[in-house]
Amino acid sequence: VQLQASGGGLVHPGGSLRLSCVASGSIPGINVMGWYRQAPGKERESVATISSGGTTNYADSVKGRFTISRDNAKNTVYLQMNSLKPEDTAVYYCNALRVRLGAVIDNYWGQGTEVTVSS
C-alpha cells in the first residue's frame, strides 16, 4: 500500500487547512486510516483515526477543531483542520492499518506533509 499525502502549507493562527491522503496498491482489508504528526524535537503522536465503518477517534488537543473523514470509493482520507494554533505546527503523516482479530498485521506510512501555523 502506498500513501500519498498532500495539503500542507503555511497558515495564520485561526486559519484552516485540509489534508488529503490517497491510498493505492493492495487496498482490500485496510481497516483503519489516520493522521499522525511530529513536531520538531517531539515524538510522533496520533491526531485522528477513522475505521472502515466510520468510527473516529481524536487527540484531546484537536477535538472540536479537526475533523477526519474517509471516502472509501476514492481510497482517500481527509483531515479538515480549523482554528489552527501555532502548536499544531508539525509534519503530518498519513497512516493505514490492516487489522485482523485485534492485531495489526500491516502498518503503512505516507511521506508526510508539513503544516506551519505562524503569523
Wavefront OBJ file of the C-alpha trace (Angstrom):
o trace
v 0.000 0.000 0.000
v 1.298 3.440 -0.948
v 0.015 6.574 0.769
v 0.302 9.987 -0.875
v -0.401 12.913 1.436
v -0.960 16.490 0.363
v -2.464 19.769 1.512
v 0.076 21.087 3.974
v 1.332 24.643 3.960
v 1.726 27.886 5.860
v -1.352 29.324 7.545
v -2.017 32.081 10.068
v -3.329 31.238 13.524
v -7.074 30.728 13.348
v -6.891 29.610 9.747
v -7.830 26.309 8.121
v -6.229 23.622 6.007
v -7.444 20.342 4.590
v -5.061 17.438 4.263
v -5.711 14.580 1.857
v -4.208 11.117 1.688
v -4.772 8.812 -1.255
v -4.078 5.112 -0.812
v -3.090 2.887 -3.711
v -1.951 -0.671 -4.122
v -3.332 -3.567 -2.110
v -6.237 -1.717 -0.534
v -8.626 -4.541 0.451
v -8.579 -5.181 4.158
v -7.303 -1.774 5.210
v -9.356 -1.212 8.346
v -8.103 1.971 9.934
v -6.681 5.115 8.413
v -5.461 8.101 10.291
v -3.241 11.090 10.701
v -0.264 11.447 12.989
v 2.030 14.402 13.479
v 5.552 15.050 14.642
v 6.689 18.446 15.791
v 10.395 19.350 15.937
v 12.034 17.709 18.920
v 8.920 15.740 19.823
v 7.692 12.215 19.315
v 5.140 11.318 16.684
v 1.618 11.438 18.076
v -1.795 10.339 16.903
v -4.062 13.136 15.730
v -7.145 11.335 14.438
v -8.146 7.915 13.161
v -11.151 6.545 11.319
v -12.210 2.954 10.839
v -13.677 1.472 7.682
v -17.042 1.671 9.423
v -16.640 5.370 10.174
v -15.720 5.260 13.858
v -13.470 8.196 14.680
v -11.019 8.994 17.453
v -9.279 12.290 18.125
v -6.471 13.534 20.270
v -7.792 15.756 23.047
v -5.749 18.659 21.710
v -7.654 18.717 18.394
v -11.191 17.754 19.435
v -13.706 20.291 18.180
v -11.221 21.765 15.696
v -10.195 18.887 13.422
v -12.439 16.507 11.511
v -11.309 13.273 9.884
v -13.341 11.750 7.080
v -12.945 8.943 4.618
v -14.116 8.310 1.061
v -13.815 4.562 0.602
v -14.705 4.777 -3.089
v -11.721 7.060 -3.662
v -9.453 5.318 -1.118
v -8.895 8.734 0.399
v -8.842 10.043 3.939
v -9.108 13.736 4.767
v -8.251 15.879 7.752
v -10.077 19.186 7.944
v -8.186 21.433 10.334
v -9.890 24.570 11.606
v -8.927 27.169 14.210
v -5.298 26.242 13.761
v -2.844 27.136 16.505
v 0.950 27.539 16.430
v 1.213 24.338 18.455
v -0.349 22.463 15.532
v 2.841 23.090 13.569
v 4.287 19.711 12.619
v 4.846 17.262 9.832
v 1.614 15.342 9.365
v 1.763 11.711 8.325
v -0.953 9.546 6.869
v -1.252 6.021 8.236
v -3.122 2.890 7.224
v -3.581 -0.292 9.217
v -4.734 -3.750 8.350
v -6.089 -5.380 11.487
v -7.124 -8.986 12.000
v -8.555 -10.438 15.198
v -7.466 -7.357 17.108
v -3.856 -7.472 15.950
v -2.160 -5.118 13.491
v -0.774 -7.226 10.666
v 0.218 -4.384 8.312
v 1.181 -0.795 9.090
v 1.791 1.718 6.304
v 3.029 5.335 6.381
v 2.888 8.151 3.890
v 5.720 10.596 3.239
v 4.413 13.436 5.409
v 3.176 16.909 4.626
v 4.343 19.937 6.557
v 1.935 22.261 8.329
v 3.201 25.557 9.707
v 0.942 27.832 11.736
v 2.516 31.211 12.175
v 1.715 34.880 11.971
l 1 2 3 4 5 6 7 8 9 10 11 12 13 14 15 16 17 18 19 20 21 22 23 24 25 26 27 28 29 30 31 32 33 34 35 36 37 38 39 40 41 42 43 44 45 46 47 48 49 50 51 52 53 54 55 56 57 58 59 60 61 62 63 64 65 66 67 68 69 70 71 72 73 74 75 76 77 78 79 80 81 82 83 84 85 86 87 88 89 90 91 92 93 94 95 96 97 98 99 100 101 102 103 104 105 106 107 108 109 110 111 112 113 114 115 116 117 118 119
